Structure formats: structure tokens, C-alpha cells
Amino acid sequence: MTILMEQDVESDLPVQLNEDIERVIQQTLSLEHCPYECEVNITFTDNDGIRMINREFRELDVPTDVLSFPMVDYKEPADYDYLETEEAQISCFNPESGELMLHNYMDFDNLKDYVKISYELTQDGLLIGKGKLAEVSVVPHGEGKTNLQVNVPENGKCYLKLTYHLKKEMPLLEEDYILGFDEIEVSQKDAKCQLAEKWFEKTVTDSELQVSEDDTQIHIKGREFAYTIDRRTALFTEMKFAGREYLNHPMELNIWRAPTDNDMYIKSEWKKAHYDKAYTRAYTTEVVQGKHGVKITSHASVVAETVQKILDVTITWKIEAAGKIDADIAVTKDDEFPDLPRFGVRMFLDKKLSAARYFGMGPQESYCDKHQAASHGLYQANVDDLHEDYIRPQENGSHYDCEYVELNNS
């Protein structure tokens, strides 16, 4: 979060005021469930100053205590989902007509004198088109239109990325220095990542599975694999495929993560709820074997000592004859508990699986509220390189909006 404060009138403001303002803004963003990294501009003025602003923007010739304006045009107040919609994005680029709207945020320079703009069109992370825009004259704080014709495929997740290069050498920057970029999703309606969709396709193969049970475990064995599920947790403890064991430790349902700097206030509530000491407990399990696989459904919960049940969970595993595993996990949280730090399945894998390949936002870490510097692409990295060092150790290395992740031997 960035807070910019400006003082239009001479006045001695309390030193504590900055901390109070930051605390109020943080609490407001939390209550509004704002998913983005924010910038808040605050101006301290007098009655004459605020009266002038009221007259200019609201046609009210009176002073008021407070005035607030959003820096983004929302269709509905705090409707953050609208910003991700095609309707919101098409206001800057229309794939059908090719009309591209550019805004010049600079104070003094015309856009055509300062930047050169290149573009890339990708489909599921793969480059399918690139080029350079003709010069566009846009005065400071003005808007200008140009035309960009690109052929958007009918399938796949498609993104148009505009990169801004410095047009002329400056004292501290060389020509062609990358100043920044914008990314616009141009996918056709309901288009999805083709590779991820292929993995979700159902394979129809007559089952040759062997299923055996005892008081504590369920064993599923196929031609090339052997899986074991712990009845006490409803989670996998062994996953062998083609003679190789992939798990070094049993799976976990995970709701905890190392708190970040932004969690400075909520982390005390998390620890009070014992989220850092939570574990999974299963109560009932039903095994149904069919022609094409086996379906295992368990009723479980996420609990911690000395507190009531945190989550009520229904876990359904569908295992196909070829070994593919489909998971459906339905969760209900007790309203008495604070929002979860995270929720997911935690897997402890063989360290030899150190090469990661993913389609999502990268190459640096990115989060739902901090991904403006990242863009969608098909990235590769070693697992060690996905770690980000912070002065204060905390949760790190996430990649927002991932369609899939592959792990392979290095």
C-alpha cells in the first residue's frame, strides 16, 4: 500500500497522525475485502480549498468535512470483480475493432516524444504475435487513440502485453530502457488454457484396480501405481507411480502460512484461533468401486486443541484406472473464526523434483493484492529460485492466477 499526503495549508499536524491514518486505511481495506495493492492520496486543506473542490466536481458551493474520490471508475462501489471483466478492459482495447486507448500520466512530456511502444500477443503463455506501435501523440494527462490489429485465437488464454521503452537517452537511463508495461486479457469468451483442459479430460478405461481396506488405511493398486489413503485424515500417505515414491511425508490440509508484514494486525487473531496448530481428522469414509475407477468420500474436519471445530470438510477422491486423481474438497468455516490465512492441500515431494514449469503470473512472486509488476506467461525455474528472501522471514514465492504447475527432475 502506498500513502501520499499533501498539505495545502500551514498547520502543525501531530506526529502520530501518520500512523493513525495508515491504521484506519488498513482496517478499511480489510473490511472492504480489497484484493489489490492500493494507492491512497490524502490532502489536508481548509474550508476555502474544499469548497473550491466541491464546486468544481460536485457543483456544490459549500465546504464539507471530507471529500473522497475513487482513482478508478467502478460500475458499483467496491465492485472489484468488475475490474477483471471484459467490459472494463475493453474500454482501453477493443480486439474486434483494434481501437487502443492510451493515457499519458506524465506531467510535461508528450507520449510520442518520450516512449516507444512494443506489443506481444500470447496464447497459453506461448508467443503468437509481436510488433511495434506507430507513434501516438498524447498530451500530458490526456488520452489518445491508435489502431492495433491482432488475430486473437478462438481457444486458449490470450494476453496482449504493451511494453514502454524510453525513446531517448537520459542522464541516468539509456535509450530503450524498459519503463513498464500493461497487460490486457483478450481471450474469447469462456476460453480456457488448452493444456490444463486436456488434463481435466476424462479417460474412459475399464478398471483393473485392486482396492483393499483395513481399520486405518485404504490401498488402491493399478497397473503402474499404488496409492495409500489414511482413514484417520482422509489424505494420501503414499503415492507410487512407475516404481517411484513421490511423497516424503503424508499430505496435509493446510490453513497456515508464515505471516507477512501486511498481516501485522490479523496474525494475533490467527494464533488466538490456533490456526498454526491445526490438523485434519476424518470421521467416516465410503469407498465405491466402479467400472472405470474408484471413488472415496470422507467426512472430516480441521481442528486444533482447546478450540471448537474450525472447518467442516467433505473430501472426495476419484482415482481412474490410469492413475489420474481428481479431488473435490467442500469446506464450511465456523463464522466465529477469522478469515483463513490460506486453504489448500500440502504435499511433501521428493526433492529431486526441483524443476518447476507453470502458466501464471511471473517471473517474480505475485499475489492477489500485489501482482501489477508481473504478467501472464509460461515460466520455468528451479524450486530454490522461487524463494524470495526478506529481512523478516515470511510467506513468499507465490504466483497468482496459475492455471497449472508441473514439477520434473532437474
C-alpha positions in Angstrom: 0.0 0.0 0.0 1.2 3.5 -0.9 0.0 6.6 1.0 0.7 10.0 -0.4 0.0 13.0 1.9 -0.2 16.6 0.8 -0.7 19.7 2.9 -2.4 22.7 1.2 -2.5 24.9 4.4 0.1 25.7 7.0 -0.7 23.7 10.2 1.3 21.7 12.7 0.0 18.1 12.3 0.6 15.6 15.1 3.4 13.2 14.5 1.1 10.3 15.5 -1.3 11.3 12.7 0.6 9.3 10.0 0.4 6.1 12.0 -3.3 6.7 12.8 -4.1 7.3 9.1 -2.3 4.1 8.0 -4.1 2.1 10.6 -7.5 3.4 9.6 -6.8 2.8 5.9 -5.6 -0.8 6.5 -8.7 -1.6 8.5 -11.0 -0.1 5.9 -9.3 -2.1 3.1 -9.7 -5.2 5.2 -13.4 -4.6 5.9 -14.0 -3.9 2.2 -12.0 -7.1 1.2 -10.0 -5.1 -1.3 -7.8 -7.7 -3.3 -5.4 -5.1 -4.8 -2.3 -3.3 -3.9 -3.6 0.2 -3.2 -2.5 3.8 -3.5 -4.3 6.4 -1.3 -3.8 10.2 -1.8 -4.7 12.4 1.2 -4.8 16.2 1.0 -5.1 18.4 4.1 -6.9 21.7 3.2 -9.2 24.4 4.7 -12.8 25.3 4.1 -11.9 27.5 1.1 -10.0 24.7 -0.5 -12.6 22.0 0.0 -15.3 24.4 -1.1 -13.5 25.0 -4.4 -13.2 21.2 -5.0 -16.9 20.8 -4.2 -17.8 23.5 -6.7 -15.6 22.1 -9.4 -16.5 18.4 -9.2 -19.9 18.3 -7.4 -21.5 21.6 -8.3 -21.9 22.4 -4.6 -20.7 25.8 -3.5 -20.3 24.8 0.2 -17.4 23.4 2.3 -17.7 19.8 3.8 -15.7 17.9 6.4 -14.4 15.2 4.0 -14.3 14.6 0.2 -13.3 11.3 -1.3 -12.9 10.2 -5.0 -12.0 6.8 -6.4 -9.0 6.8 -8.7 -10.7 4.0 -10.8 -14.2 4.2 -12.2 -16.2 1.4 -10.6 -19.5 0.2 -12.0 -20.7 -0.3 -8.5 -19.0 0.9 -5.3 -16.2 -1.5 -4.3 -17.1 -3.9 -7.1 -13.5 -5.1 -7.6 -14.6 -8.1 -9.8 -15.7 -5.5 -12.4 -12.1 -4.5 -13.0 -11.3 -8.0 -14.2 -14.3 -8.2 -16.6 -14.1 -7.9 -20.4 -16.4 -4.8 -20.2 -13.9 -2.9 -18.0 -10.8 -4.0 -20.1 -12.4 -3.3 -23.5 -12.6 0.4 -22.5 -8.8 0.5 -23.3 -8.6 -2.1 -26.1 -11.3 -3.5 -28.4 -10.0 -6.7 -30.1 -12.7 -6.6 -32.7 -12.1 -3.0 -34.0 -8.5 -2.8 -32.9 -9.0 0.5 -31.2 -6.5 1.1 -28.4 -6.8 3.9 -25.9 -3.7 5.2 -24.2 -3.5 7.6 -21.2 -0.5 9.8 -20.6 0.2 10.0 -16.9 3.3 12.3 -17.3 3.2 15.9 -16.3 5.2 17.6 -19.0 6.1 15.2 -21.9 4.0 14.2 -24.9 3.9 10.5 -25.2 5.3 10.4 -28.7 8.4 12.3 -27.5 9.1 10.1 -24.5 8.3 6.4 -25.3 8.3 3.7 -27.9 5.7 1.0 -27.5 6.1 -2.6 -28.5 3.5 -5.4 -28.1 3.3 -9.2 -27.7 0.3 -11.5 -28.1 0.4 -14.8 -26.3 -1.7 -17.9 -26.2 -1.4 -20.1 -23.1 1.9 -18.5 -22.5 3.3 -19.0 -26.0 4.2 -16.0 -28.2 2.0 -15.9 -31.3 2.5 -12.3 -32.4 4.6 -9.2 -31.8 5.4 -5.8 -33.2 5.7 -2.1 -32.6 3.1 0.6 -32.4 3.2 3.7 -34.6 3.9 7.0 -32.7 0.9 8.2 -30.8 0.6 11.8 -29.8 -0.9 12.1 -26.3 -0.5 15.4 -24.3 0.3 15.2 -20.6 -2.6 13.8 -18.6 -4.5 13.3 -21.8 -5.8 10.3 -23.8 -5.2 9.3 -27.4 -6.4 6.5 -29.7 -4.5 4.3 -32.1 -5.2 1.1 -34.0 -3.7 -2.3 -33.3 -4.9 -5.2 -35.4 -4.2 -8.6 -33.9 -5.7 -12.0 -34.6 -7.0 -13.5 -31.3 -7.4 -17.3 -31.4 -10.7 -18.8 -30.5 -9.1 -21.1 -27.9 -6.7 -20.6 -25.0 -5.9 -17.8 -22.6 -4.7 -14.9 -24.6 -3.0 -11.7 -23.4 -1.8 -8.6 -25.1 1.2 -7.0 -23.4 2.3 -3.5 -24.2 5.9 -2.6 -23.2 7.0 1.0 -22.9 10.6 1.8 -23.9 12.5 5.0 -23.3 12.7 6.8 -26.6 15.8 8.9 -25.9 18.9 8.6 -23.7 18.7 10.4 -20.4 21.4 11.2 -17.8 20.8 8.0 -15.8 18.9 5.8 -18.3 19.9 4.5 -21.7 17.7 4.5 -24.8 15.3 1.6 -25.0 15.3 1.2 -21.2 12.0 -0.6 -20.3 9.9 1.9 -18.2 7.0 -0.5 -17.6 4.2 -2.5 -19.3 0.4 -3.0 -19.4 -1.3 -6.4 -19.9 -4.8 -6.9 -21.2 -6.6 -10.2 -21.4 -8.1 -10.6 -24.9 -9.3 -14.2 -24.6 -12.5 -15.2 -26.4 -15.5 -15.6 -24.0 -15.2 -18.6 -21.8 -11.8 -19.6 -23.3 -9.6 -21.7 -21.1 -6.0 -22.9 -21.1 -5.9 -25.8 -23.6 -3.2 -27.8 -21.8 -5.0 -27.5 -18.4 -8.3 -28.5 -20.1 -6.6 -31.6 -21.6 -5.6 -32.8 -18.2 -9.1 -32.5 -17.0 -10.5 -34.6 -19.8 -12.0 -37.9 -18.6 -10.2 -41.1 -19.7 -12.6 -44.0 -20.1 -10.7 -47.1 -19.3 -12.1 -50.3 -17.8 -10.9 -50.6 -14.2 -8.2 -53.0 -13.3 -7.8 -51.5 -9.8 -7.3 -53.6 -6.7 -8.8 -52.0 -3.6 -8.2 -53.3 -0.1 -9.0 -51.8 3.3 -8.2 -52.2 6.9 -9.0 -50.2 10.1 -6.6 -47.4 9.3 -5.7 -47.5 5.6 -7.2 -47.8 2.1 -4.9 -49.3 -0.6 -5.5 -48.7 -4.3 -3.3 -50.5 -6.8 -3.3 -50.2 -10.6 -1.0 -51.4 -13.4 1.6 -48.7 -12.8 0.7 -47.2 -9.5 -0.1 -47.8 -5.8 -1.7 -45.3 -3.5 -2.5 -45.4 0.2 -5.0 -43.1 2.0 -5.1 -42.8 5.8 -8.6 -43.3 7.1 -7.8 -41.0 10.1 -7.1 -38.0 7.9 -8.7 -38.9 4.5 -5.5 -37.9 2.9 -2.8 -39.7 0.9 0.2 -41.1 2.7 1.8 -42.9 -0.2 1.8 -42.2 -3.9 3.9 -44.6 -6.0 3.9 -44.3 -9.8 6.1 -46.3 -12.2 8.0 -47.7 -9.3 8.8 -44.3 -7.8 7.5 -42.9 -4.4 6.6 -39.2 -4.8 5.6 -38.3 -1.2 8.2 -37.9 1.5 5.6 -37.2 4.1 1.8 -37.7 4.3 -0.4 -35.0 2.8 -2.0 -32.3 4.9 -4.9 -29.9 4.7 -3.2 -26.6 5.2 -4.7 -23.4 6.5 -1.5 -21.8 7.9 1.3 -19.8 6.3 4.1 -17.6 7.7 2.5 -14.1 8.3 3.7 -11.3 6.0 4.3 -7.6 7.0 0.7 -6.8 6.0 -0.6 -9.4 8.5 0.8 -7.4 11.4 -2.7 -7.0 13.0 -4.6 -10.1 11.9 -1.9 -12.6 12.8 -2.7 -12.3 16.5 -6.3 -13.3 15.7 -5.0 -16.3 13.7 -2.8 -17.5 16.5 -5.6 -17.0 19.0 -7.7 -19.3 16.8 -4.8 -21.8 16.8 -4.6 -21.9 13.0 -0.8 -22.6 13.3 -1.6 -25.8 15.3 -4.5 -27.1 13.2 -4.7 -30.7 11.9 -7.1 -32.9 10.0 -9.4 -35.5 11.5 -11.6 -37.8 9.5 -14.8 -39.4 10.9 -16.4 -41.5 8.1 -15.1 -42.8 4.8 -17.1 -44.5 2.0 -15.3 -46.5 -0.8 -17.2 -47.1 -4.1 -15.5 -49.1 -6.9 -16.9 -48.7 -10.4 -16.1 -49.9 -13.9 -13.7 -47.0 -14.6 -12.2 -46.3 -11.2 -12.8 -45.8 -7.5 -14.5 -43.0 -5.6 -13.6 -42.4 -2.0 -15.7 -39.9 0.0 -14.8 -38.8 3.6 -16.4 -36.5 6.1 -13.6 -34.8 8.1 -12.7 -31.6 9.9 -9.9 -29.2 10.6 -9.4 -28.9 14.3 -7.0 -27.6 16.9 -6.6 -28.3 20.6 -8.7 -26.2 23.1 -10.8 -24.6 20.4 -14.0 -25.7 18.7 -14.0 -27.2 15.1 -12.6 -24.7 12.6 -13.7 -26.3 9.3 -16.2 -28.9 8.4 -14.8 -30.8 5.3 -16.1 -33.3 2.7 -13.3 -34.8 0.7 -13.9 -36.8 -2.5 -11.1 -38.5 -4.3 -11.8 -40.1 -7.8 -9.0 -42.3 -9.0 -9.0 -43.5 -12.6 -7.6 -46.8 -13.9 -4.7 -45.0 -15.4 -3.8 -43.4 -12.0 -5.1 -39.9 -12.5 -6.5 -38.4 -9.3 -9.4 -35.9 -9.2 -10.1 -34.0 -5.9 -13.2 -32.3 -4.8 -13.0 -30.6 -1.4 -16.0 -28.8 0.1 -15.4 -26.7 3.2 -17.6 -24.8 5.6 -15.9 -22.5 8.1 -17.3 -21.7 11.5 -18.3 -18.0 11.4 -16.8 -17.5 14.9 -13.3 -17.8 13.4 -11.4 -15.1 11.5 -10.7 -15.4 7.7 -8.2 -18.2 6.9 -4.6 -17.3 6.1 -4.8 -19.9 3.2 -6.5 -23.2 2.3 -5.2 -26.0 0.3 -3.6 -29.4 0.1 0.1 -29.5 1.2 2.3 -32.1 -0.5 5.8 -33.0 0.6 7.5 -34.1 -2.6 10.8 -35.8 -3.5 13.5 -33.1 -3.6 14.7 -34.4 -7.0 11.5 -32.8 -8.4 13.3 -29.5 -8.5 12.4 -28.1 -11.9 9.1 -26.1 -11.9 7.2 -25.1 -15.0 4.0 -23.1 -14.6 1.5 -20.9 -16.6 0.6 -18.0 -14.4 1.9 -14.6 -13.3 5.6 -14.2 -13.1 8.5 -14.3 -13.3 8.8 -12.7 -9.8 6.4 -13.6 -7.0 2.9 -12.3 -7.2 -0.2 -12.2 -5.0 -3.9 -11.3 -5.4 -3.1 -7.9 -4.0 0.4 -7.5 -5.4 0.8 -8.5 -9.0 1.0 -5.3 -11.0 4.7 -5.9 -11.8 4.0 -9.5 -13.0 2.5 -10.7 -16.2 1.0 -13.9 -17.5 3.4 -16.3 -19.2 4.8 -19.8 -19.4 7.7 -19.7 -16.9 10.4 -22.2 -15.8 12.6 -22.1 -12.7 14.3 -24.2 -10.2 12.4 -24.6 -6.9 15.2 -22.9 -5.0 14.9 -19.8 -7.3 11.3 -19.4 -6.4 12.2 -18.4 -2.9 12.3 -14.7 -2.0 14.5 -13.5 0.9 13.0 -10.9 3.2 14.7 -9.2 6.2 11.8 -10.5 8.3 11.2 -14.2 7.3 7.6 -14.6 6.0 5.5 -16.4 3.4 6.9 -15.8 0.0 7.2 -17.1 -3.6 3.5 -17.3 -4.5 2.4 -17.0 -8.2 -1.1 -15.6 -8.7 -3.6 -16.9 -11.2 -1.8 -20.1 -12.1 -3.6 -22.5 -14.4 -1.2 -25.3 -13.8 2.2 -26.3 -12.3 4.5 -29.1 -13.5 7.4 -30.5 -11.4 10.1 -32.6 -13.0 13.6 -33.9 -12.3 16.2 -31.3 -12.8 
